[in-house]
Amino acid sequence: MLLTGSLFEVSSGRADRETVEVLLARPGARIERIVSTGQATPPGEWYDQSGDEWVALLAGRATLRWGDGSLTELAPGDWLLIPAHARHRVEATSVAPPCVWLAVHFAPASDRPEP
């Protein structure tokens, strides 16, 4: 079965809600497209994921805050690897244009067999 779609097509759905679309899921890996329109992680909440996450910002602008207080500004084309248990939060995302993210979740390096 052929799977296709557009990473850049943004529906006119609710702008007050971030949308997460699973593009592909396999044992040990998941690829998501996330569209943010001004959303941020709620105050006092942090992500502390059990797996690694590779994320690319395809459109818009975003700011991530790390557990040590440092910030990372992201522009279109920027990508980063968030290691498992790296405490972080989304501090801000642009509204116009919306942020379009591509996220790949997978087991942390210590859980993967050596090549």
Summary of the structure (lengths in Angstrom):
residues: 115
radius of gyration: 14.6
end to end distance: 29.3
largest distance: 45.2
contacts: 275
relative contact order: 0.29
helix: 3%
strand: 45%
